[in-house]
Amino acid sequence: MSYDLVIRDALILDGLGNEPFSGDVAVERDRIARVGGAIPGESRVEIRGQGAIVSPGFIDVHTHDDRLVLVDPTVLPKLSQGVTTVVTGNCGISLAPMQHVGSPPAPLTLLGGSEHFRHTTFKGYLHEASIRYRSEYRSLRRPHFLAGVRDG
């Protein structure tokens, strides 16, 4: 079998409550294809995982990242901490649906200035986020969730 990516000899925490174990994780396209001991086969990319932990991504259920997903579709500040899923629109504030002239009142200022409040519909906001995401990940797809709607 051939995979796009295999992470070998890592400490695997499967997210199911099982004891951590040493093994491999194989990825095909944007999906985990196999997890276990030594996985036979070749891969286009192989990462030696000795000393590293492989685990499911974390979900940040309370963010104010409405603007971040538009200005940095890699969402690197989250991804670098192991967060692969963010839920936006918390605390009753969101960039959409809303247009605002002048400085927005608190707590909307957490999300940015009036130039960021430009979406008259939530669908329009999701559309812009989707376009920016696809542009950034033309050749590499990563799981990314936005407001509970999966892109992909």
N, CA, C and O atoms as a GROMACS GRO file, in nm:
protein
  608
    1MET      N    1   0.084  -0.119   0.000
    1MET     CA    2   0.000   0.000   0.000
    1MET      C    3   0.088   0.124   0.000
    1MET      O    4   0.195   0.125   0.061
    2SER      N    5   0.044   0.226  -0.068
    2SER     CA    6   0.116   0.352  -0.074
    2SER      C    7   0.030   0.462  -0.010
    2SER      O    8  -0.090   0.470  -0.035
    3TYR      N    9   0.094   0.545   0.071
    3TYR     CA   10   0.025   0.653   0.140
    3TYR      C   11   0.087   0.787   0.102
    3TYR      O   12   0.199   0.792   0.050
    4ASP      N   13   0.014   0.894   0.127
    4ASP     CA   14   0.069   1.027   0.106
    4ASP      C   15   0.169   1.062   0.215
    4ASP      O   16   0.270   1.126   0.189
    5LEU      N   17   0.140   1.020   0.338
    5LEU     CA   18   0.221   1.054   0.453
    5LEU      C   19   0.215   0.941   0.554
    5LEU      O   20   0.109   0.885   0.580
    6VAL      N   21   0.329   0.908   0.613
    6VAL     CA   22   0.333   0.816   0.727
    6VAL      C   23   0.421   0.878   0.834
    6VAL      O   24   0.536   0.914   0.809
    7ILE      N   25   0.366   0.888   0.953
    7ILE     CA   26   0.443   0.931   1.071
    7ILE      C   27   0.479   0.803   1.143
    7ILE      O   28   0.392   0.728   1.187
    8ARG      N   29   0.609   0.777   1.156
    8ARG     CA   30   0.656   0.649   1.211
    8ARG      C   31   0.713   0.664   1.351
    8ARG      O   32   0.775   0.765   1.386
    9ASP      N   33   0.691   0.561   1.430
    9ASP     CA   34   0.752   0.548   1.563
    9ASP      C   35   0.719   0.664   1.657
    9ASP      O   36   0.807   0.710   1.730
   10ALA      N   37   0.597   0.711   1.655
   10ALA     CA   38   0.555   0.819   1.744
   10ALA      C   39   0.477   0.761   1.862
   10ALA      O   40   0.431   0.647   1.856
   11LEU      N   41   0.463   0.838   1.966
   11LEU     CA   42   0.376   0.802   2.077
   11LEU      C   43   0.236   0.847   2.038
   11LEU      O   44   0.212   0.966   2.019
   12ILE      N   45   0.143   0.753   2.026
   12ILE     CA   46   0.010   0.782   1.975
   12ILE      C   47  -0.091   0.786   2.089
   12ILE      O   48  -0.104   0.691   2.166
   13LEU      N   49  -0.161   0.898   2.099
   13LEU     CA   50  -0.274   0.913   2.190
   13LEU      C   51  -0.395   0.916   2.099
   13LEU      O   52  -0.414   1.013   2.025
   14ASP      N   53  -0.478   0.812   2.104
   14ASP     CA   54  -0.584   0.798   2.005
   14ASP      C   55  -0.710   0.880   2.032
   14ASP      O   56  -0.800   0.882   1.948
   15GLY      N   57  -0.718   0.946   2.146
   15GLY     CA   58  -0.836   1.026   2.175
   15GLY      C   59  -0.955   0.946   2.224
   15GLY      O   60  -1.062   1.003   2.246
   16LEU      N   61  -0.938   0.816   2.240
   16LEU     CA   62  -1.047   0.730   2.283
   16LEU      C   63  -1.033   0.687   2.429
   16LEU      O   64  -1.115   0.611   2.479
   17GLY      N   65  -0.930   0.736   2.496
   17GLY     CA   66  -0.908   0.700   2.635
   17GLY      C   67  -0.819   0.580   2.654
   17GLY      O   68  -0.796   0.537   2.768
   18ASN      N   69  -0.768   0.523   2.546
   18ASN     CA   70  -0.678   0.409   2.556
   18ASN      C   71  -0.540   0.455   2.602
   18ASN      O   72  -0.507   0.573   2.593
   19GLU      N   73  -0.463   0.361   2.652
   19GLU     CA   74  -0.326   0.392   2.692
   19GLU      C   75  -0.246   0.435   2.568
   19GLU      O   76  -0.266   0.380   2.460
   20PRO      N   77  -0.156   0.531   2.582
   20PRO     CA   78  -0.070   0.570   2.470
   20PRO      C   79   0.013   0.451   2.424
   20PRO      O   80   0.050   0.365   2.505
   21PHE      N   81   0.042   0.446   2.296
   21PHE     CA   82   0.124   0.337   2.242
   21PHE      C   83   0.215   0.390   2.133
   21PHE      O   84   0.188   0.493   2.073
   22SER      N   85   0.324   0.318   2.109
   22SER     CA   86   0.419   0.355   2.004
   22SER      C   87   0.372   0.293   1.873
   22SER      O   88   0.337   0.175   1.870
   23GLY      N   89   0.373   0.371   1.767
   23GLY     CA   90   0.328   0.317   1.639
   23GLY      C   91   0.336   0.419   1.528
   23GLY      O   92   0.403   0.521   1.537
   24ASP      N   93   0.263   0.387   1.421
   24ASP     CA   94   0.264   0.468   1.299
   24ASP      C   95   0.123   0.521   1.270
   24ASP      O   96   0.023   0.462   1.312
   25VAL      N   97   0.118   0.632   1.198
   25VAL     CA   98  -0.008   0.688   1.149
   25VAL      C   99   0.009   0.712   1.000
   25VAL      O  100   0.099   0.785   0.959
   26ALA      N  101  -0.078   0.652   0.919
   26ALA     CA  102  -0.073   0.670   0.774
   26ALA      C  103  -0.187   0.760   0.729
   26ALA      O  104  -0.300   0.746   0.775
   27VAL      N  105  -0.155   0.852   0.638
   27VAL     CA  106  -0.254   0.947   0.586
   27VAL      C  107  -0.262   0.932   0.435
   27VAL      O  108  -0.160   0.926   0.367
   28GLU      N  109  -0.383   0.927   0.384
   28GLU     CA  110  -0.408   0.923   0.240
   28GLU      C  111  -0.502   1.038   0.208
   28GLU      O  112  -0.613   1.045   0.261
   29ARG      N  113  -0.458   1.127   0.121
   29ARG     CA  114  -0.530   1.251   0.090
   29ARG      C  115  -0.542   1.331   0.218
   29ARG      O  116  -0.440   1.365   0.278
   30ASP      N  117  -0.661   1.362   0.262
   30ASP     CA  118  -0.677   1.441   0.385
   30ASP      C  119  -0.739   1.360   0.497
   30ASP      O  120  -0.802   1.415   0.588
   31ARG      N  121  -0.721   1.228   0.492
   31ARG     CA  122  -0.782   1.140   0.592
   31ARG      C  123  -0.679   1.046   0.652
   31ARG      O  124  -0.586   1.002   0.585
   32ILE      N  125  -0.697   1.015   0.780
   32ILE     CA  126  -0.615   0.912   0.843
   32ILE      C  127  -0.660   0.779   0.787
   32ILE      O  128  -0.778   0.743   0.798
   33ALA      N  129  -0.568   0.706   0.727
   33ALA     CA  130  -0.600   0.580   0.663
   33ALA      C  131  -0.577   0.460   0.754
   33ALA      O  132  -0.646   0.359   0.745
   34ARG      N  133  -0.478   0.473   0.843
   34ARG     CA  134  -0.445   0.359   0.928
   34ARG      C  135  -0.363   0.406   1.049
   34ARG      O  136  -0.279   0.496   1.038
   35VAL      N  137  -0.391   0.344   1.163
   35VAL     CA  138  -0.316   0.372   1.286
   35VAL      C  139  -0.282   0.237   1.347
   35VAL      O  140  -0.366   0.148   1.357
   36GLY      N  141  -0.157   0.223   1.386
   36GLY     CA  142  -0.120   0.096   1.450
   36GLY      C  143   0.028   0.083   1.469
   36GLY      O  144   0.102   0.181   1.465
   37GLY      N  145   0.072  -0.043   1.490
   37GLY     CA  146   0.214  -0.071   1.504
   37GLY      C  147   0.287  -0.030   1.377
   37GLY      O  148   0.252   0.070   1.315
   38ALA      N  149   0.386  -0.106   1.339
   38ALA     CA  150   0.462  -0.074   1.217
   38ALA      C  151   0.373  -0.097   1.095
   38ALA      O  152   0.336  -0.210   1.064
   39ILE      N  153   0.338   0.010   1.026
   39ILE     CA  154   0.252   0.003   0.908
   39ILE      C  155   0.338  -0.024   0.786
   39ILE      O  156   0.427   0.056   0.755
   40PRO      N  157   0.315  -0.136   0.717
   40PRO     CA  158   0.394  -0.164   0.597
   40PRO      C  159   0.354  -0.074   0.481
   40PRO      O  160   0.243  -0.019   0.480
   41GLY      N  161   0.442  -0.058   0.386
   41GLY     CA  162   0.411   0.020   0.268
   41GLY      C  163   0.500   0.142   0.256
   41GLY      O  164   0.580   0.173   0.344
   42GLU      N  165   0.482   0.209   0.145
   42GLU     CA  166   0.561   0.328   0.115
   42GLU      C  167   0.475   0.452   0.131
   42GLU      O  168   0.352   0.445   0.140
   43SER      N  169   0.543   0.568   0.136
   43SER     CA  170   0.471   0.693   0.141
   43SER      C  171   0.551   0.799   0.067
   43SER      O  172   0.674   0.791   0.057
   44ARG      N  173   0.479   0.898   0.016
   44ARG     CA  174   0.548   1.009  -0.052
   44ARG      C  175   0.629   1.090   0.048
   44ARG      O  176   0.737   1.139   0.016
   45VAL      N  177   0.576   1.103   0.170
   45VAL     CA  178   0.645   1.176   0.276
   45VAL      C  179   0.646   1.087   0.399
   45VAL      O  180   0.545   1.028   0.436
   46GLU      N  181   0.761   1.078   0.462
   46GLU     CA  182   0.773   1.000   0.584
   46GLU      C  183   0.836   1.087   0.692
   46GLU      O  184   0.940   1.151   0.671
   47ILE      N  185   0.773   1.088   0.807
   47ILE     CA  186   0.822   1.166   0.921
   47ILE      C  187   0.860   1.069   1.031
   47ILE      O  188   0.782   0.982   1.069
   48ARG      N  189   0.980   1.084   1.083
   48ARG     CA  190   1.024   1.004   1.199
   48ARG      C  191   0.970   1.072   1.324
   48ARG      O  192   1.004   1.187   1.352
   49GLY      N  193   0.888   1.002   1.397
   49GLY     CA  194   0.820   1.062   1.510
   49GLY      C  195   0.879   1.031   1.646
   49GLY      O  196   0.815   1.056   1.748
   50GLN      N  197   1.000   0.977   1.650
   50GLN     CA  198   1.059   0.945   1.780
   50GLN      C  199   1.059   1.069   1.869
   50GLN      O  200   1.103   1.177   1.829
   51GLY      N  201   1.009   1.052   1.990
   51GLY     CA  202   1.006   1.162   2.085
   51GLY      C  203   0.889   1.257   2.066
   51GLY      O  204   0.874   1.352   2.144
   52ALA      N  205   0.806   1.232   1.966
   52ALA     CA  206   0.692   1.320   1.939
   52ALA      C  207   0.562   1.247   1.973
   52ALA      O  208   0.556   1.124   1.975
   53ILE      N  209   0.459   1.325   1.998
   53ILE     CA  210   0.326   1.271   2.026
   53ILE      C  211   0.236   1.303   1.908
   53ILE      O  212   0.236   1.415   1.857
   54VAL      N  213   0.158   1.203   1.866
   54VAL     CA  214   0.057   1.224   1.764
   54VAL      C  215  -0.078   1.205   1.833
   54VAL      O  216  -0.103   1.102   1.897
   55SER      N  217  -0.164   1.305   1.818
   55SER     CA  218  -0.296   1.298   1.882
   55SER      C  219  -0.398   1.369   1.794
   55SER      O  220  -0.361   1.445   1.705
   56PRO      N  221  -0.527   1.345   1.820
   56PRO     CA  222  -0.628   1.422   1.747
   56PRO      C  223  -0.612   1.570   1.777
   56PRO      O  224  -0.559   1.607   1.882
   57GLY      N  225  -0.659   1.653   1.686
   57GLY     CA  226  -0.653   1.797   1.709
   57GLY      C  227  -0.749   1.838   1.819
   57GLY      O  228  -0.847   1.770   1.848
   58PHE      N  229  -0.719   1.951   1.880
   58PHE     CA  230  -0.803   2.003   1.985
   58PHE      C  231  -0.909   2.095   1.926
   58PHE      O  232  -0.888   2.156   1.821
   59ILE      N  233  -1.021   2.106   1.994
   59ILE     CA  234  -1.131   2.193   1.953
   59ILE      C  235  -1.135   2.311   2.048
   59ILE      O  236  -1.146   2.293   2.169
   60ASP      N  237  -1.125   2.431   1.994
   60ASP     CA  238  -1.137   2.552   2.074
   60ASP      C  239  -1.281   2.602   2.057
   60ASP      O  240  -1.315   2.662   1.956
   61VAL      N  241  -1.363   2.575   2.158
   61VAL     CA  242  -1.506   2.605   2.145
   61VAL      C  243  -1.541   2.748   2.182
   61VAL      O  244  -1.655   2.791   2.162
   62HIS      N  245  -1.445   2.823   2.235
   62HIS     CA  246  -1.474   2.961   2.271
   62HIS      C  247  -1.365   3.052   2.215
   62HIS      O  248  -1.265   3.080   2.282
   63THR      N  249  -1.386   3.097   2.094
   63THR     CA  250  -1.288   3.184   2.029
   63THR      C  251  -1.354   3.314   1.986
   63THR      O  252  -1.477   3.326   1.983
   64HIS      N  253  -1.271   3.407   1.954
   64HIS     CA  254  -1.316   3.530   1.889
   64HIS      C  255  -1.232   3.542   1.762
   64HIS      O  256  -1.175   3.648   1.732
   65ASP      N  257  -1.227   3.432   1.687
   65ASP     CA  258  -1.142   3.420   1.569
   65ASP      C  259  -1.216   3.451   1.439
   65ASP      O  260  -1.168   3.416   1.332
   66ASP      N  261  -1.329   3.515   1.447
   66ASP     CA  262  -1.407   3.547   1.327
   66ASP      C  263  -1.321   3.617   1.222
   66ASP      O  264  -1.329   3.584   1.104
   67ARG      N  265  -1.240   3.713   1.266
   67ARG     CA  266  -1.153   3.787   1.173
   67ARG      C  267  -1.030   3.705   1.136
   67ARG      O  268  -0.985   3.709   1.022
   68LEU      N  269  -0.975   3.632   1.232
   68LEU     CA  270  -0.852   3.556   1.206
   68LEU      C  271  -0.869   3.460   1.090
   68LEU      O  272  -0.778   3.447   1.007
   69VAL      N  273  -0.983   3.392   1.080
   69VAL     CA  274  -1.001   3.296   0.972
   69VAL      C  275  -1.007   3.365   0.836
   69VAL      O  276  -0.988   3.300   0.732
   70LEU      N  277  -1.033   3.496   0.835
   70LEU     CA  278  -1.034   3.571   0.709
   70LEU      C  279  -0.896   3.627   0.674
   70LEU      O  280  -0.857   3.625   0.557
   71VAL      N  281  -0.823   3.675   0.773
   71VAL     CA  282  -0.695   3.739   0.744
   71VAL      C  283  -0.579   3.640   0.742
   71VAL      O  284  -0.476   3.669   0.681
   72ASP      N  285  -0.592   3.525   0.806
   72ASP     CA  286  -0.488   3.424   0.806
   72ASP      C  287  -0.552   3.286   0.796
   72ASP      O  288  -0.572   3.220   0.899
   73PRO      N  289  -0.584   3.241   0.675
   73PRO     CA  290  -0.654   3.113   0.660
   73PRO      C  291  -0.574   2.993   0.710
   73PRO      O  292  -0.630   2.884   0.724
   74THR      N  293  -0.446   3.010   0.736
   74THR     CA  294  -0.371   2.900   0.797
   74THR      C  295  -0.407   2.886   0.944
   74THR      O  296  -0.387   2.780   1.003
   75VAL      N  297  -0.459   2.993   1.002
   75VAL     CA  298  -0.495   2.999   1.143
   75VAL      C  299  -0.377   2.946   1.227
   75VAL      O  300  -0.396   2.870   1.322
   76LEU      N  301  -0.257   2.987   1.188
   76LEU     CA  302  -0.134   2.936   1.249
   76LEU      C  303  -0.128   2.955   1.401
   76LEU      O  304  -0.078   2.866   1.470
   77PRO      N  305  -0.176   3.067   1.457
   77PRO     CA  306  -0.172   3.077   1.602
   77PRO      C  307  -0.247   2.963   1.672
   77PRO      O  308  -0.209   2.923   1.783
   78LYS      N  309  -0.350   2.912   1.611
   78LYS     CA  310  -0.425   2.800   1.668
   78LYS      C  311  -0.358   2.667   1.634
   78LYS      O  312  -0.336   2.583   1.721
   79LEU      N  313  -0.326   2.649   1.506
   79LEU     CA  314  -0.267   2.524   1.460
   79LEU      C  315  -0.137   2.492   1.532
   79LEU      O  316  -0.108   2.376   1.560
   80SER      N  317  -0.059   2.595   1.563
   80SER     CA  318   0.069   2.574   1.631
   80SER      C  319   0.050   2.525   1.774
   80SER      O  320   0.145   2.477   1.837
   81GLN      N  321  -0.072   2.537   1.826
   81GLN     CA  322  -0.102   2.488   1.961
   81GLN      C  323  -0.180   2.356   1.956
   81GLN      O  324  -0.225   2.307   2.059
   82GLY      N  325  -0.197   2.300   1.837
   82GLY     CA  326  -0.269   2.174   1.824
   82GLY      C  327  -0.418   2.189   1.804
   82GLY      O  328  -0.490   2.090   1.802
   83VAL      N  329  -0.465   2.313   1.789
   83VAL     CA  330  -0.608   2.337   1.767
   83VAL      C  331  -0.636   2.323   1.618
   83VAL      O  332  -0.576   2.393   1.536
   84THR      N  333  -0.726   2.231   1.583
   84THR     CA  334  -0.761   2.211   1.442
   84THR      C  335  -0.905   2.252   1.413
   84THR      O  336  -0.946   2.254   1.297
   85THR      N  337  -0.981   2.284   1.516
   85THR     CA  338  -1.120   2.323   1.501
   85THR      C  339  -1.148   2.444   1.588
   85THR      O  340  -1.119   2.443   1.708
   86VAL      N  341  -1.203   2.549   1.529
   86VAL     CA  342  -1.244   2.664   1.607
   86VAL      C  343  -1.393   2.689   1.584
   86VAL      O  344  -1.445   2.667   1.475
   87VAL      N  345  -1.460   2.733   1.689
   87VAL     CA  346  -1.601   2.770   1.681
   87VAL      C  347  -1.605   2.922   1.696
   87VAL      O  348  -1.558   2.977   1.796
   88THR      N  349  -1.662   2.987   1.597
   88THR     CA  350  -1.667   3.134   1.599
   88THR      C  351  -1.806   3.181   1.637
   88THR      O  352  -1.900   3.101   1.648
   89GLY      N  353  -1.819   3.311   1.656
   89GLY     CA  354  -1.950   3.369   1.687
   89GLY      C  355  -1.988   3.354   1.833
   89GLY      O  356  -2.107   3.342   1.864
   90ASN      N  357  -1.892   3.354   1.922
   90ASN     CA  358  -1.920   3.336   2.065
   90ASN      C  359  -1.959   3.466   2.132
   90ASN      O  360  -1.939   3.575   2.078
   91CYS      N  361  -2.014   3.455   2.249
   91CYS     CA  362  -2.053   3.568   2.334
   91CYS      C  363  -2.156   3.658   2.266
   91CYS      O  364  -2.172   3.774   2.303
   92GLY      N  365  -2.226   3.604   2.170
   92GLY     CA  366  -2.328   3.682   2.102
   92GLY      C  367  -2.273   3.786   2.006
   92GLY      O  368  -2.346   3.874   1.963
   93ILE      N  369  -2.142   3.776   1.973
   93ILE     CA  370  -2.085   3.871   1.878
   93ILE      C  371  -2.026   3.795   1.760
   93ILE      O  372  -1.976   3.684   1.775
   94SER      N  373  -2.032   3.856   1.645
   94SER     CA  374  -1.980   3.795   1.523
   94SER      C  375  -1.960   3.904   1.419
   94SER      O  376  -2.018   4.013   1.429
   95LEU      N  377  -1.878   3.875   1.320
   95LEU     CA  378  -1.861   3.970   1.210
   95LEU      C  379  -1.982   3.969   1.117
   95LEU      O  380  -1.999   4.060   1.036
   96ALA      N  381  -2.065   3.867   1.128
   96ALA     CA  382  -2.178   3.857   1.036
   96ALA      C  383  -2.298   3.801   1.111
   96ALA      O  384  -2.283   3.724   1.206
   97PRO      N  385  -2.415   3.839   1.068
   97PRO     CA  386  -2.442   3.940   0.967
   97PRO      C  387  -2.443   4.079   1.030
   97PRO      O  388  -2.522   4.107   1.120
   98MET      N  389  -2.357   4.164   0.982
   98MET     CA  390  -2.352   4.299   1.036
   98MET      C  391  -2.266   4.389   0.950
   98MET      O  392  -2.159   4.349   0.903
   99GLN      N  393  -2.314   4.510   0.929
   99GLN     CA  394  -2.232   4.616   0.872
   99GLN      C  395  -2.233   4.728   0.975
   99GLN      O  396  -2.336   4.760   1.034
  100HIS      N  397  -2.116   4.788   0.994
  100HIS     CA  398  -2.107   4.892   1.096
  100HIS      C  399  -2.027   5.009   1.042
  100HIS      O  400  -1.920   4.990   0.983
  101VAL      N  401  -2.078   5.128   1.062
  101VAL     CA  402  -2.009   5.250   1.022
  101VAL      C  403  -1.951   5.312   1.149
  101VAL      O  404  -2.019   5.322   1.251
  102GLY      N  405  -1.825   5.352   1.142
  102GLY     CA  406  -1.760   5.408   1.260
  102GLY      C  407  -1.707   5.298   1.350
  102GLY      O  408  -1.717   5.180   1.317
  103SER      N  409  -1.651   5.336   1.460
  103SER     CA  410  -1.593   5.237   1.552
  103SER      C  411  -1.703   5.154   1.616
  103SER      O  412  -1.799   5.209   1.670
  104PRO      N  413  -1.690   5.023   1.609
  104PRO     CA  414  -1.792   4.939   1.672
  104PRO      C  415  -1.783   4.950   1.824
  104PRO      O  416  -1.675   4.972   1.879
  105PRO      N  417  -1.895   4.934   1.892
  105PRO     CA  418  -1.893   4.940   2.038
  105PRO      C  419  -1.835   4.811   2.097
  105PRO      O  420  -1.834   4.707   2.032
  106ALA      N  421  -1.787   4.820   2.220
  106ALA     CA  422  -1.744   4.700   2.292
  106ALA      C  423  -1.866   4.611   2.312
  106ALA      O  424  -1.974   4.664   2.334
  107PRO      N  425  -1.855   4.484   2.306
  107PRO     CA  426  -1.736   4.401   2.289
  107PRO      C  427  -1.704   4.369   2.144
  107PRO      O  428  -1.614   4.289   2.118
  108LEU      N  429  -1.774   4.430   2.049
  108LEU     CA  430  -1.748   4.402   1.907
  108LEU      C  431  -1.605   4.438   1.868
  108LEU      O  432  -1.552   4.384   1.770
  109THR      N  433  -1.542   4.528   1.943
  109THR     CA  434  -1.404   4.566   1.913
  109THR      C  435  -1.307   4.449   1.926
  109THR      O  436  -1.196   4.455   1.873
  110LEU      N  437  -1.348   4.342   1.994
  110LEU     CA  438  -1.264   4.221   2.000
  110LEU      C  439  -1.240   4.164   1.861
  110LEU      O  440  -1.139   4.097   1.838
  111LEU      N  441  -1.333   4.190   1.770
  111LEU     CA  442  -1.326   4.130   1.637
  111LEU      C  443  -1.261   4.219   1.532
  111LEU      O  444  -1.226   4.171   1.425
  112GLY      N  445  -1.245   4.347   1.561
  112GLY     CA  446  -1.182   4.436   1.465
  112GLY      C  447  -1.254   4.568   1.453
  112GLY      O  448  -1.346   4.599   1.529
  113GLY      N  449  -1.209   4.645   1.355
  113GLY     CA  450  -1.268   4.775   1.329
  113GLY      C  451  -1.385   4.765   1.232
  113GLY      O  452  -1.421   4.656   1.188
  114SER      N  453  -1.443   4.880   1.201
  114SER     CA  454  -1.563   4.881   1.115
  114SER      C  455  -1.538   4.818   0.978
  114SER      O  456  -1.630   4.764   0.917
  115GLU      N  457  -1.412   4.825   0.930
  115GLU     CA  458  -1.381   4.766   0.798
  115GLU      C  459  -1.400   4.614   0.795
  115GLU      O  460  -1.413   4.555   0.688
  116HIS      N  461  -1.400   4.551   0.911
  116HIS     CA  462  -1.416   4.406   0.917
  116HIS      C  463  -1.563   4.364   0.923
  116HIS      O  464  -1.595   4.248   0.897
  117PHE      N  465  -1.650   4.457   0.956
  117PHE     CA  466  -1.794   4.429   0.963
  117PHE      C  467  -1.857   4.463   0.829
  117PHE      O  468  -1.923   4.566   0.815
  118ARG      N  469  -1.838   4.378   0.730
  118ARG     CA  470  -1.882   4.408   0.594
  118ARG      C  471  -1.975   4.303   0.535
  118ARG      O  472  -2.011   4.311   0.417
  119HIS      N  473  -2.013   4.206   0.612
  119HIS     CA  474  -2.096   4.096   0.560
  119HIS      C  475  -2.241   4.115   0.604
  119HIS      O  476  -2.272   4.114   0.723
  120THR      N  477  -2.328   4.131   0.506
  120THR     CA  478  -2.470   4.152   0.539
  120THR      C  479  -2.540   4.020   0.569
  120THR      O  480  -2.650   4.019   0.625
  121THR      N  481  -2.476   3.908   0.532
  121THR     CA  482  -2.534   3.776   0.562
  121THR      C  483  -2.424   3.685   0.616
  121THR      O  484  -2.306   3.703   0.587
  122PHE      N  485  -2.465   3.588   0.695
  122PHE     CA  486  -2.370   3.490   0.745
  122PHE      C  487  -2.318   3.403   0.629
  122PHE      O  488  -2.203   3.360   0.629
  123LYS      N  489  -2.405   3.379   0.532
  123LYS     CA  490  -2.365   3.303   0.413
  123LYS      C  491  -2.250   3.374   0.340
  123LYS      O  492  -2.158   3.308   0.293
  124GLY      N  493  -2.256   3.506   0.330
  124GLY     CA  494  -2.150   3.583   0.266
  124GLY      C  495  -2.018   3.572   0.341
  124GLY      O  496  -1.911   3.562   0.280
  125TYR      N  497  -2.026   3.574   0.474
  125TYR     CA  498  -1.907   3.558   0.557
  125TYR      C  499  -1.845   3.419   0.534
  125TYR      O  500  -1.724   3.408   0.513
  126LEU      N  501  -1.928   3.314   0.537
  126LEU     CA  502  -1.878   3.178   0.514
  126LEU      C  503  -1.818   3.164   0.374
  126LEU      O  504  -1.718   3.094   0.355
  127HIS      N  505  -1.878   3.231   0.277
  127HIS     CA  506  -1.826   3.227   0.140
  127HIS      C  507  -1.686   3.287   0.133
  127HIS      O  508  -1.596   3.229   0.072
  128GLU      N  509  -1.666   3.404   0.195
  128GLU     CA  510  -1.533   3.466   0.194
  128GLU      C  511  -1.431   3.377   0.266
  128GLU      O  512  -1.319   3.360   0.218
  129ALA      N  513  -1.469   3.322   0.379
  129ALA     CA  514  -1.378   3.234   0.453
  129ALA      C  515  -1.342   3.112   0.369
  129ALA      O  516  -1.227   3.068   0.368
  130SER      N  517  -1.438   3.058   0.298
  130SER     CA  518  -1.416   2.941   0.213
  130SER      C  519  -1.321   2.973   0.099
  130SER      O  520  -1.232   2.893   0.069
  131ILE      N  521  -1.338   3.089   0.034
  131ILE     CA  522  -1.250   3.129  -0.076
  131ILE      C  523  -1.107   3.147  -0.026
  131ILE      O  524  -1.013   3.100  -0.090
  132ARG      N  525  -1.090   3.214   0.086
  132ARG     CA  526  -0.956   3.235   0.141
  132ARG      C  527  -0.892   3.103   0.181
  132ARG      O  528  -0.772   3.083   0.160
  133TYR      N  529  -0.970   3.014   0.238
  133TYR     CA  530  -0.919   2.883   0.278
  133TYR      C  531  -0.872   2.804   0.156
  133TYR      O  532  -0.763   2.748   0.156
  134ARG      N  533  -0.955   2.798   0.053
  134ARG     CA  534  -0.919   2.721  -0.068
  134ARG      C  535  -0.796   2.781  -0.136
  134ARG      O  536  -0.714   2.706  -0.189
  135SER      N  537  -0.784   2.912  -0.137
  135SER     CA  538  -0.669   2.976  -0.197
  135SER      C  539  -0.541   2.938  -0.124
  135SER      O  540  -0.438   2.912  -0.187
  136GLU      N  541  -0.547   2.934   0.008
  136GLU     CA  542  -0.429   2.901   0.089
  136GLU      C  543  -0.390   2.754   0.074
  136GLU      O  544  -0.272   2.721   0.076
  137TYR      N  545  -0.489   2.668   0.060
  137TYR     CA  546  -0.463   2.523   0.061
  137TYR      C  547  -0.490   2.459  -0.074
  137TYR      O  548  -0.549   2.351  -0.081
  138ARG      N  549  -0.448   2.525  -0.180
  138ARG     CA  550  -0.469   2.470  -0.313
  138ARG      C  551  -0.412   2.330  -0.327
  138ARG      O  552  -0.476   2.242  -0.386
  139SER      N  553  -0.292   2.307  -0.273
  139SER     CA  554  -0.229   2.175  -0.290
  139SER      C  555  -0.228   2.093  -0.163
  139SER      O  556  -0.196   1.974  -0.168
  140LEU      N  557  -0.262   2.150  -0.050
  140LEU     CA  558  -0.260   2.077   0.076
  140LEU      C  559  -0.390   2.102   0.149
  140LEU      O  560  -0.423   2.215   0.182
  141ARG      N  561  -0.463   1.997   0.173
  141ARG     CA  562  -0.590   2.011   0.243
  141ARG      C  563  -0.572   1.973   0.390
  141ARG      O  564  -0.513   1.870   0.420
  142ARG      N  565  -0.622   2.054   0.478
  142ARG     CA  566  -0.621   2.025   0.621
  142ARG      C  567  -0.764   2.037   0.671
  142ARG      O  568  -0.841   2.119   0.621
  143PRO      N  569  -0.799   1.956   0.770
  143PRO     CA  570  -0.933   1.974   0.828
  143PRO      C  571  -0.944   2.115   0.885
  143PRO      O  572  -0.853   2.163   0.952
  144HIS      N  573  -1.054   2.179   0.859
  144HIS     CA  574  -1.075   2.313   0.913
  144HIS      C  575  -1.225   2.333   0.927
  144HIS      O  576  -1.300   2.315   0.830
  145PHE      N  577  -1.268   2.368   1.041
  145PHE     CA  578  -1.410   2.387   1.065
  145PHE      C  579  -1.436   2.533   1.096
  145PHE      O  580  -1.352   2.601   1.156
  146LEU      N  581  -1.550   2.579   1.057
  146LEU     CA  582  -1.586   2.718   1.079
  146LEU      C  583  -1.733   2.724   1.119
  146LEU      O  584  -1.821   2.685   1.042
  147ALA      N  585  -1.757   2.771   1.237
  147ALA     CA  586  -1.894   2.790   1.286
  147ALA      C  587  -1.977   2.664   1.271
  147ALA      O  588  -2.097   2.671   1.241
  148GLY      N  589  -1.915   2.550   1.291
  148GLY     CA  590  -1.986   2.424   1.284
  148GLY      C  591  -2.013   2.376   1.143
  148GLY      O  592  -2.078   2.273   1.127
  149VAL      N  593  -1.966   2.445   1.042
  149VAL     CA  594  -1.986   2.404   0.903
  149VAL      C  595  -1.853   2.360   0.847
  149VAL      O  596  -1.758   2.438   0.846
  150ARG      N  597  -1.843   2.236   0.802
  150ARG     CA  598  -1.717   2.185   0.752
  150ARG      C  599  -1.698   2.224   0.607
  150ARG      O  600  -1.788   2.207   0.524
  151ASP      N  601  -1.581   2.276   0.576
  151ASP     CA  602  -1.546   2.310   0.439
  151ASP      C  603  -1.481   2.187   0.377
  151ASP      O  604  -1.376   2.144   0.423
  152GLY      N  605  -1.539   2.132   0.277
  152GLY     CA  606  -1.472   2.022   0.210
  152GLY      C  607  -1.562   1.911   0.183
  152GLY      O  608  -1.520   1.810   0.126
   0.00000   0.00000   0.00000
